[in-house]
Amino acid sequence: MSTMRVVRVATGQGPVAEVPFALDTLRRVRAVVRDVAEAAGLARRRADELMVVVNELAANSVDHGGGRGTVRAWVEHGAVVVEVSDAGRLADPGGAGRTVPRLDQDRGRGLWIARRLADSLEIRSTADGTVARVVVRR
């Protein structure tokens, strides 16, 4: 079972919950995100949407980013910010999830769904890996 670390940061944001994950610990990721969302005072619907977004991003990490990753979540200016990082690389991170999936596609909807549910989704990809940053406001 993965463990959660709570880290203090000096940027003015609140404590950061940090959870390493793999396929067998995605449930723990959702629980941590739920806890941070509740602490931020997000309405149930917004918290559920955030959990869907983070679950899709983490599942992509498992499928395409080396099988594991790390989730970091915190509250900043009344919004919940979550970063999902992994060792994978995207050729076009800015364009990922911007095209409406075809109805006959079996897969490939996760980033598209995430972009519609989050207030903001930024994806950066370098030689070291990929980081997706999600912001959900109240």
C-alpha atoms as one frame of an Amber mdcrd trajectory, in Angstrom:
protein
   0.000   0.000   0.000   1.281   3.473  -0.832   1.672   6.068   1.844   0.781
   9.718   1.799   3.238  12.392   2.815   2.165  15.845   3.892   4.834  18.383
   3.063   4.975  22.042   4.089   5.945  24.457   1.383   7.106  28.062   1.562
   5.141  29.509  -1.368   2.076  30.527   0.611   0.029  27.528  -0.418  -1.265
  25.043   2.124   0.257  21.696   3.002   0.858  19.383   0.064  -0.425  15.815
   0.102   1.931  13.625  -1.927   1.083  10.060  -2.951   3.089   7.719  -5.165
   0.785   5.409  -7.119   0.552   2.414  -9.414  -2.393   0.444 -10.784  -3.131
  -1.216  -7.447  -3.193   2.090  -5.511  -5.478   4.284  -7.642  -8.162   3.955
  -4.957  -5.785   5.621  -2.482  -5.223   8.484  -4.946  -8.967   9.092  -5.166
  -9.280   9.061  -1.357  -6.489  11.598  -0.924  -7.968  13.871  -3.578 -11.364
  13.596  -1.888  -9.799  14.576   1.472  -8.063  17.629  -0.014 -11.250  18.666
  -1.855 -13.286  18.414   1.347 -10.671  20.392   3.292 -10.904  23.105   0.615
 -14.671  23.245   0.939 -15.428  22.100  -2.601 -19.036  21.175  -3.206 -19.643
  17.445  -3.586 -20.166  17.728  -7.360 -16.901  19.639  -7.862 -15.046  17.160
  -5.628 -16.459  14.265  -7.682 -15.416  15.971 -10.925 -11.920  16.514  -9.550
 -11.678  12.839  -8.596 -12.691  11.817 -12.127 -10.063  14.137 -13.629  -7.266
  12.908 -11.367  -8.280   9.280 -11.830  -8.133   9.689 -15.634  -4.707  11.334
 -15.422  -3.357   8.692 -13.042  -4.770   5.885 -15.213  -2.959   7.438 -18.192
   0.234   7.408 -16.135  -0.241   3.711 -15.455  -1.024   2.965 -19.123   1.443
   5.288 -20.869   3.813   6.774 -18.288   5.792   3.841 -17.015   3.149   2.178
 -14.856   3.431   4.546 -11.923   3.548   8.167 -10.909   3.071  10.667  -8.123
   0.102  12.835  -7.207   0.600  16.090  -5.311  -2.472  18.009  -4.116  -2.920
  21.250  -2.219  -5.259  24.185  -1.689  -4.235  27.519  -3.151  -6.386  30.676
  -3.103  -9.545  28.654  -2.470  -8.937  26.239  -5.346  -7.637  22.691  -5.293
  -4.497  22.162  -7.347  -3.376  18.645  -8.235  -0.276  17.594 -10.139   0.059
  14.129 -11.620   3.598  13.304 -12.724   5.119  10.266 -14.394   8.046   9.165
 -16.558   6.117   9.249 -19.842   6.466  11.797 -22.619   3.915  13.431 -24.882
   4.826  14.719 -28.325   2.156  17.470 -28.161   1.197  18.091 -24.517  -0.677
  21.311 -25.338  -2.884  19.556 -27.864  -3.543  16.418 -25.834  -7.247  15.976
 -25.137  -8.390  18.929 -27.230  -9.934  16.924 -30.083 -13.396  15.448 -29.598
 -13.012  11.644 -29.569 -14.740   9.701 -32.324 -17.780   7.689 -31.279 -16.209
   4.474 -32.567 -13.039   4.860 -30.450 -12.591   2.236 -27.754 -10.194   4.434
 -25.752  -8.703   7.903 -25.771 -11.288   9.948 -23.909  -9.525  10.547 -20.587
  -7.724  13.818 -21.347 -10.712  15.123 -23.282 -12.957  14.453 -20.268 -10.376
  15.965 -17.904 -10.199  19.175 -19.939 -13.983  19.564 -19.768 -14.326  18.968
 -16.028 -11.346  20.968 -14.740 -11.217  24.748 -14.605  -7.660  24.471 -15.869
  -5.482  21.640 -17.132  -1.888  22.287 -18.143   0.376  19.504 -19.362   4.161
  19.822 -19.567   6.322  17.104 -21.047  10.126  17.024 -21.025  12.821  14.392
 -21.377  12.357  13.693 -17.650   8.632  12.941 -17.910   5.218  14.569 -17.908
   3.401  16.684 -15.334  -0.304  17.471 -15.616  -1.541  20.302 -13.354  -5.267
  20.519 -12.663  -7.071  23.394 -10.974 -10.659  23.124  -9.716 -12.299  26.108
  -8.066 -15.333  26.177  -5.827
